[in-house]
Amino acid sequence: ARSFDSEDKAGNFLWECFLFVLDPGFGINPCAFLISLASVLLLMGGVKESKVVANTFTTFNVCLVLFMSGMSLSLMKRENMTPLFPSEFGAGGVIRGATSSFFGYIGFDEICCMSGEAINPSKNMPRAIILTLAIVSSLYVTAAFGLTSMVPYNECSETSGFPDGFRYRGVNWAAQVSAIGELVSLPVVVLVTIMAQPRLQYAMAMDGILPPVFAAVDSLGNLTEGTRIAGIVMIATATLVPFTYLNDLISAGILLAFTMTNTSVILIRQSSPSDKPYLLEKLMGCFHSLSLLTGFMLKSSLLAKSTAKLTHLLSVTFCLSNIFIGYKIQTQCQSKRSLMQWHSNEPNPSMYLAPFVPILPLCGSFVNLYLIAQLDRIGLMMIFCYVGSAIGFYFYNLQYGKKNTAHGHR
């Protein structure tokens, strides 16, 4: 009996040690450390993306999402969808959740990073992006609807939604399949995500925005130094920073990047009047500022259910001001002709041009900034600090751009 008791104590002690290693607390995530480290080491060893491997795992991920969505919809209960907007969250809470979950759209930007290897990118790239967004959005909405219809919203796990949801409904085999599928697909997602980072750094280093070390290429053609530096930062961030904070920062960063893209489209396609230089830039700055302020005002109205007339008045005023600024951009800032006509009098029919400019990019920027405004204080502080650091780093490298340009060091 004493022997068995000693063995039980030893087993319990080892199990507790194992659990401590997996979750030591203090915000440290050893699993994220191991997955990130393995991915970085693979890339530094010269692992290149393979069409067969990429297609295989993409198909696997899509099949996994379809399986989880189909199973959850088959277990749907109508009472789980009532109320559609829970009273403790309301419509404002739904929008806040959409902001945090926007990081789910990251990944299709990998298509842009690989555009240098595309066939006829001027036509195929826009088609690929639009098609990918349509597929991702459909899968995302279907999966979210299936999970919330299968399990009451207050029983949905923040870290293991579908496996815990299937266990909640007693379908343990589906829970096991979902858990194993997520475990297999996660490292691949991390690996594919890191693949594009050295390429971005290389392009920025070639333009002098980043130091030349990021453009260093070894004898095998691999961006080893850039991968090592980015890998160290990524491993430290994944290990030490809780995902709750990363969630908001990544989502806000993506929204901000989309806003910059929309702004760039307008600046390329429109021009200020000759008698009013920089009018377009000034109008865009006012539009972005008012869009963010509108988001804050509407957030205050929705989350706090404020009945203050001043809040509603400011929200309406800012919205009308944005419409007026959009009208000024449309009417006073003339539209340029086809981009290729800057260098040639003949239009290039193969080049894709975004439609409904500047209206569509302005609407996109407004929605993006409105969603950013829905973040809590910590999320807003993180994104503002990030933007401030990026601007400071940009102007530093702009000042010393000639010294840092990778072309001058080859």
Salt bridges, closest charged atoms under 4 A:
ASP5 OD2 - LYS9 NZ 3.54
GLU49 OE2 - ARG199 NH2 2.60
GLU117 OE2 - ARG199 NH2 2.91
ASP164 OD1 - ARG167 NH1 2.87
GLU225 OE2 - ARG228 NH1 2.78
ASP248 OD2 - ARG96 NH2 3.04
ASP376 OD2 - ARG96 NH2 3.59
